[in-house]
Structure formats: C-alpha cells, structure tokens
Amino acid sequence: MNTVEQLLAVLTRPTEELIQDLAKIDGDIMLLGVGGKMGPTLAGLAVNAIREGGLNKKVIGVSRFSNPEARQELADVGVETISCDLLDDAALQALPHADNMIYMAGNKFGTTGREYFTWAMNAYLPGRVAEKYKDSRIVVFSSGNIYPFMPVRSGGADESVAPEPIGEYAQSTLGRERIFEYHSHKNSTPMTMYRLNYAIDMRYGVLLEIAKAVNEGRAIDLTTGYANVIWQGDANSMALRCLTLCSAPPTIMNITGPETLSIRWAANQFAARFGKEAVFEGAEAEVALLNNASKSHQAFGYPKVSLLQMIDWTAEWVQSGGSTWNKPTHFQERKGKF
C-alpha cells in the first residue's frame, strides 16, 4: 500500500459486521463536521456498507467545505454534501432531519490564543445541535484527553474513571459531552459518547511521526513514552456501529487499540525496517494519557488491523515517499496546550 488510492480503498472497505449493524437502524446517516481528518473516509465507509448491504439509506456530509475539491471527492463516492457554517444558527436550523447523526464538529489545534472559539465549537454548538436533532440517534465524537494521566502499568483509564481534563481543549471537550448529556436527559435522545485516541492513517498519526523522526535521524523525546493507537478504518467502523448502542442517558465508549504502545519499542521497530538507529532523549514518565478500550472490544471485537500491520504499512509509506499531511497529533503534549 503506497498510493492514496490504495489507502482509501482499505480505509473504506466495510466488514460484514458493520453491514449487519447498519441494517439494524432505520433512516439516513448525517455526519456533521465531515471535512476533518476522519470524516471523508468515515462517510465513504458508510456509503460502501450501505451499497454492499443493499440498504435503503443515504449518507449526508455537512461541513463549511472551504476546499471545493474535498466536497467533490465526497460527492464522487456517493455522499450527499451540504455546505454549512454550523455556528450560523439559521443555517443550522435549515439542515434536513436525519435519524442518525455522527457528530464530528469541534476544534482542537489553534486553541491557545483562540480559546473563545474552541469553547463555542466544543460546548456552545453541541446544545444547538442536540436541540435540533433531539429525535435522532447521536454518536458524539469525544476524546481520551478528558481523562487524567494514568500510570503506564495501569492498563489505561476505562469508562468508570472520572474525567480530569488538562487544558482548555480537553475541558471544552468534556463540556461538549456534558451539554449533549444534558439534552439526552432532557429529551430522552439516545446517544453514545465516542472517546477516541489516536487514529492512524498513513498520512498522519502517532506512528507516522515516530517513523519520520527515525528516518530523518531526529531525536525522539521519550517523556511521553506510551500511547494508544487504532487503525482509522477500525475507528470509523466502530463509530458507525456505535449507532446501535445509543441510549438515554448516553452510552460511553473508549475507542482505541488493545496495546499500551511503547514509543521506544515502536521507534526501534521502524529503525530495524529502515536500517537505521533510533535516537532518543529524555526518559519515560511514570504516567501518560492512556485509555482502556476493553468495553468496545467486547462489543465490536478487536480491531481488524494489528499494530504490527500498521507499523509495516507506515514504514513502507515513508520509504516510498507517500504523501503526508502537516497535521501533527501533539500526542507528547502534557500540559493541555494545543
């Protein structure tokens, strides 16, 4: 896999389990904030699952679409697109109804200096959306960032761990959840809180950042020495399947891979593939942002793409000069400033 076309084919290939779950729910699927890193492939996956299952549904993608090419690419794969500034209340209210909502709108990077905008996107807008779509099922994209740092040998925070968000991005993300939760209680709207970290695509992600550092001979800071990762195709599939688990009050689901990934180990894996030495600085801290996703694995099974497969694919991508996005994860951030 060394072309974007091959990558997209893998990312949007539905499993039989996904097709069966989408057959269980009535109505169309709307993705609010479809223009982000995960949205286009999630929408494409949904379209392919509907097509292969012979289901009577359509997929609607909503975004500002500042890039017309991105909108056209979605239309080309069968997604109905609507351009909308979600903070424009009249535009929001004019959107059509959909029985199923994947809520992906939000702001993270660029929060510092524009905290007011992040809070508007992450905590004000959810209330407006939740009231308009009170009769829909809603999967709310959230983040593992809302949890406290956990001891690296703890297995990570499961859904019973109380949130302790660090920094305004994580605080406003918890605000997103709480506002949606309020409306779930108020209107009996079925929801799932989808707490993700970190999705992997060949064009961005924790593994790509480690691989590029090793390949370029740059030192890797080991202070944040552990992380969780999951193949974006698996994360997308689980997001759609979470529609079957929506409840009032909301279901909570951590979404990530089963391993506590050692950054040192991953760097050495890439070094062996590249025939180079990994360079490190610092030492692993005793705590890191780590999630335990056992509950979602029980519901959906383990991710289909293994950690070693992701490492192999990423190494091949870097060595072949595959295209990448300048969208660092900042997984090393320990003070919550994004």
Buried (B, 14 or more C-beta within 10 A) or exposed (E): BBEEEEBBEBBBBBBEBBBEBBBEBEBBBBBBBBBBBBBBBBBBBBBBBBBBBEBEBBBBBBBBBEEEEBBEBBEEBBBBBBBBEBBEEEBBEEBEEBBBBBBBBBBBEEBEEEBEBBBBBBBBBBBBBBBBBBEBBBBBBBBBBBBEBBEBEBBBBBBEBEBEBBBBBBBBBBBBBEBBBBBBEEBEBBBBBBBBBBBBBBBBBBBBBBBBBBBEEEEBBBEBBBBBBBBBBBBBBBBBBBBBBBBBBBBBBBBBBBBBBBBBBBBBBBBEBBEEEBBBEEEBBEBBBBBBBBBBBEBBEEBBBBBEEBBBBBBBBBEEEBEBEEBBBEBBBBEBEB
